[in-house]
Amino acid sequence: MIHSQGLRYRYSGGSELRFPDVQVPQGAVLLLSGPSGSGKSTWLALVAALVAPSAGALQVAGQEVAALRGAAADAWRAGAIGFLPQKLHLSEALTVQQNLAMAQWAAGRDEDIASIHTALNALGVADLAGRLPGQLSGGQAQRVALARAVLLKPQVLLADEPTASLDDEAAAQAVGLLLATAARHGATLVIATHDARVAELIPPADDGQIGFQRLSLVREQLSKA
Ligand SMILES: Nc1ncnc2c1ncn2[C@@H]1O[C@H](COP(=O)(O)OP(=O)(O)OP(=O)(O)O)[C@@H](O)[C@H]1O
């Protein structure tokens, strides 16, 4: 779940982003759209407790994250948030399996090869466990990064521009995989994108509590204060 109220973020230069309130129930999907510079990355960083809001309340996976700082924020993020970045950040020197193991070490967990293989298998890439990232296609690398993102069973999965530079067919596959993966884990999914195709690839927003929601940011929410 992600609940926000009166959320704002102020950059050191003095400009402040103001975000619309959201009420995203656990297991629902939020399409976060808006043009470049409208604040999508900032919103994701707030939800992941990478930065602290200048004002407002923000609850993510049952945690009031606005007050989290430093090591407490890191520990909470490692367990609660799965992140699929636009640049996948797979370590080129490590095999696929080692890349996933690194996520376990980083979260202070023991290496668990069985969980790694389960995660890779669910995304159809278990046979690639011994390869280096440089030996993967773009689509395979994205599946590996998605397996890493859900390895620790996060309650919230954040995907940043997951269809950037993909053709139509690959974009549809990427969105389908994200929806299926989040649903399998019961995770709340946020897809942040300025790719208009994504809006066509997910079901329309409904007016119920569970399901699909859309949040469109506009540049005007950036104000000089
Ligand atoms: N470090 C910073 N200092 C000052 N302003 C910043 C900083 N980072 C981002 N901004 C501004 O905040 C606004 C939102 O930026 P943000 O990166 O969140 O937008 P975005 O929607 O993710 O853009 P894109 O799609 O291009 O990644 C922009 O106007 C940007 O110029």
Ligand as a Chemical Component Dictionary entry (heavy atoms), coordinates in Angstrom:
data_LIG
# 
_chem_comp.id                   LIG 
_chem_comp.type                 NON-POLYMER 
_chem_comp.pdbx_formal_charge   0 
_chem_comp.three_letter_code    LIG 
# 
loop_
_chem_comp_atom.comp_id 
_chem_comp_atom.atom_id 
_chem_comp_atom.alt_atom_id 
_chem_comp_atom.type_symbol 
_chem_comp_atom.charge 
_chem_comp_atom.model_Cartn_x 
_chem_comp_atom.model_Cartn_y 
_chem_comp_atom.model_Cartn_z 
_chem_comp_atom.pdbx_ordinal 
LIG N1  N1  N 0 19.108 17.728 -7.652  1  
LIG C1  C1  C 0 18.169 18.579 -8.102  2  
LIG N2  N2  N 0 18.224 19.876 -7.764  3  
LIG C2  C2  C 0 17.275 20.738 -8.165  4  
LIG N3  N3  N 0 16.227 20.402 -8.926  5  
LIG C3  C3  C 0 16.129 19.100 -9.292  6  
LIG C4  C4  C 0 17.096 18.125 -8.905  7  
LIG N4  N4  N 0 16.717 16.926 -9.420  8  
LIG C5  C5  C 0 15.583 17.141 -10.107 9  
LIG N5  N5  N 0 15.220 18.435 -10.036 10 
LIG C6  C6  C 0 14.047 19.050 -10.662 11 
LIG O1  O1  O 0 12.883 18.465 -10.118 12 
LIG C7  C7  C 0 11.910 18.277 -11.137 13 
LIG C8  C8  C 0 11.468 16.832 -11.176 14 
LIG O2  O2  O 0 12.556 16.014 -11.580 15 
LIG P1  P1  P 0 12.380 14.440 -11.715 16 
LIG O3  O3  O 0 13.704 13.880 -12.106 17 
LIG O4  O4  O 0 11.732 13.910 -10.499 18 
LIG O5  O5  O 0 11.335 14.337 -12.938 19 
LIG P2  P2  P 0 10.950 13.100 -13.872 20 
LIG O6  O6  O 0 9.489  13.231 -14.156 21 
LIG O7  O7  O 0 11.417 11.837 -13.230 22 
LIG O8  O8  O 0 11.797 13.385 -15.183 23 
LIG P3  P3  P 0 12.402 12.335 -16.249 24 
LIG O9  O9  O 0 11.233 11.643 -16.879 25 
LIG O10 O10 O 0 13.141 13.234 -17.185 26 
LIG O11 O11 O 0 13.318 11.416 -15.480 27 
LIG C9  C9  C 0 12.560 18.768 -12.435 28 
LIG O12 O12 O 0 12.110 20.071 -12.686 29 
LIG C10 C10 C 0 14.020 18.747 -12.135 30 
LIG O13 O13 O 0 14.692 19.752 -12.866 31 
# 
loop_
_chem_comp_bond.comp_id 
_chem_comp_bond.atom_id_1 
_chem_comp_bond.atom_id_2 
_chem_comp_bond.value_order 
_chem_comp_bond.pdbx_ordinal 
LIG N1  C1  SING 1  
LIG C1  N2  SING 2  
LIG C1  C4  DOUB 3  
LIG N2  C2  DOUB 4  
LIG C2  N3  SING 5  
LIG N3  C3  DOUB 6  
LIG C3  C4  SING 7  
LIG C3  N5  SING 8  
LIG C4  N4  SING 9  
LIG N4  C5  DOUB 10 
LIG C5  N5  SING 11 
LIG N5  C6  SING 12 
LIG C6  O1  SING 13 
LIG C6  C10 SING 14 
LIG O1  C7  SING 15 
LIG C7  C8  SING 16 
LIG C7  C9  SING 17 
LIG C8  O2  SING 18 
LIG O2  P1  SING 19 
LIG P1  O3  DOUB 20 
LIG P1  O4  SING 21 
LIG P1  O5  SING 22 
LIG O5  P2  SING 23 
LIG P2  O6  DOUB 24 
LIG P2  O7  SING 25 
LIG P2  O8  SING 26 
LIG O8  P3  SING 27 
LIG P3  O9  DOUB 28 
LIG P3  O10 SING 29 
LIG P3  O11 SING 30 
LIG C9  O12 SING 31 
LIG C9  C10 SING 32 
LIG C10 O13 SING 33 
# 
